[in-house]
């Protein structure tokens, strides 16, 4: 990456960094009055800057490769095309993968790794190119802007959950802002950065409509935009989000039916309605999810397992893991389910470490394991199991985390990739444990477990 330290790449960094901080300061002074909120706002934003900086250094000097460089080369191609012919640049922004005229094809055909053929890559290139056009295709500025977007989504998530649980601000702030792998992998020119921002805004807007019942038009618009981004880039995230959101929707609608007989009678119809909607939604999403689609995940797991096993046999080292022989039946998947979830949440173990990247992942996984065991010890196994399903918000977070953990744990077979793939589930899992511990240990009158989730709220 020769362009990383050129005068053109570094010149706009102070200006855009100052602009982001200036806008953030305007927002904070106008809309944030609580000192705890202000603390997490500024620390969360700064951690995104730090994450983008160290991510870049690690990929340049340690790994010396990575998707982020490929994305940047594509962004550079679009930037050059735009200033050569603005009409061609604009056409690229609105092009579908594989649908190009001779002018746009001359540009995208020079994209490395056929990134012009897949929405998952092309969408990231388009977003990066937008920021690149504003900054003279400076990699640093593109990363700063994308990291800020990811932060905005996590901040929105923080605001949504502290409205439900104001007594858990410190813990919620940690879950949304301080998890190391989240702000490391989700702060630069990468798919994961866009996903974290979009997922945060999707969750916040979903809570606005379903739980708080406010800002419905704005929230619906945000849901549509965020869903498109996620669907285009990593559709399998929606495979985990839809069932958990559907369960929360079902519980909320059922709770609002005050007549007991009517509530019981309506349950089958609500379940049927949600099931039909989920069936058609999952069908469209599975088509776009590729290797993580439900019908493809077993085949993907077998291929990845064989590939990484071959690497280990050939090199005698590596960061691959094994879940045992894969049985492609329903019974086999059920048996593998706990191992796949475990590897996504709590591995690599310290004795599995084989390189620097694995050390960092192992320490974080150990922290996640100790944290989970503490919650289990503190409230007991029985309360742990029953408490999860008593609170719809815990159900929402926990089901999303577990489904997502199974999908990536079962199909990745490489700790290096897994440490990046799993970051969307981590805030949700930590939030579910935090809320569970609080609700079971010391129920609060201002929390959903103490009564119904707020059915309305002023904007």
Beta strands, then each sheet from edge to edge (+ up, - down):
end
